Amino acid sequence: ESEIKPIWDLTSFSELQDWTLAAAGFIHYGQSKGIKDLAHQEVMPILRNGYDENLMIAKEFFQLAKSIDA
């Protein structure tokens, strides 16, 4: 007898963990590269596709992430 098991997409949890670790690195050790890299990964598709609604927010978010890495 074969039991069907659901498959769960844990991508969101993995992404949350990435952001959590990056934030912890920044808070505890002043390492901002993780946040900058994640921001770049999230913002670049928006900038590339030019979604008008989110474009300004994405640009501001990316500038903030870059500024803490300076």
N, C-alpha and C positions, 0 to 999 in steps of 0.2 A: 504494500500500500504506500503510495507516494503522496506525501503531504505537500501542498503548494505553500511556499513561503513568500511573503511579500518582499519586494526589494525596496529599500529606503534610500532616497537620494540625500546623502549627508553633506553635499557640497556646501550648503549654507553654513553648517556647523564648522566645517573645515575653514571656510573663509573667516568666520567669526573668531576662530582660534588664531588664525594668522594675524588679524588685527589686534587681538588681545595680547599676543606675544610681542608684537611690534610696539604697542603702547607701554607694556611693562618694561621693555628694553629702554624706551625713552625715559620713562619715569624714574627707573632705578639706576640707569647707567648713562643717561644722556645720549643714547644711540638713536639717531633720528633716521638712519638709512632705511630701516624696515618700513617706517611710515611713508617715507618718500617713495619707496619702490611700490608699495601697495597702492598709494594714491595714483601713481603713474599708471599702474596696471588697470585701475578702475576708470580713470578719467580719459585716457587716450582714445578708447573706442567712441566715447561721447564727442570728443573734439574732432575725431576723424569723420564721424558721420554728420556732425554739425546739427544736432538736435537743438533747435532754437530755444526751446523751453528750458533746457538744462545747461545750455552752453555757458552762460555767465556763471552759474553756480559751480560748474565743473572747473572753469578757469580759476575762480577764486580759491576753491579747495586745493587745486594743484599748486597755486602760488603759495598758499599757506604751508603746504607740505614741503615745498622747496625752501621756504624761508627758515624753517626750523632745522634744516639740514645744513645751513650755511656755516 
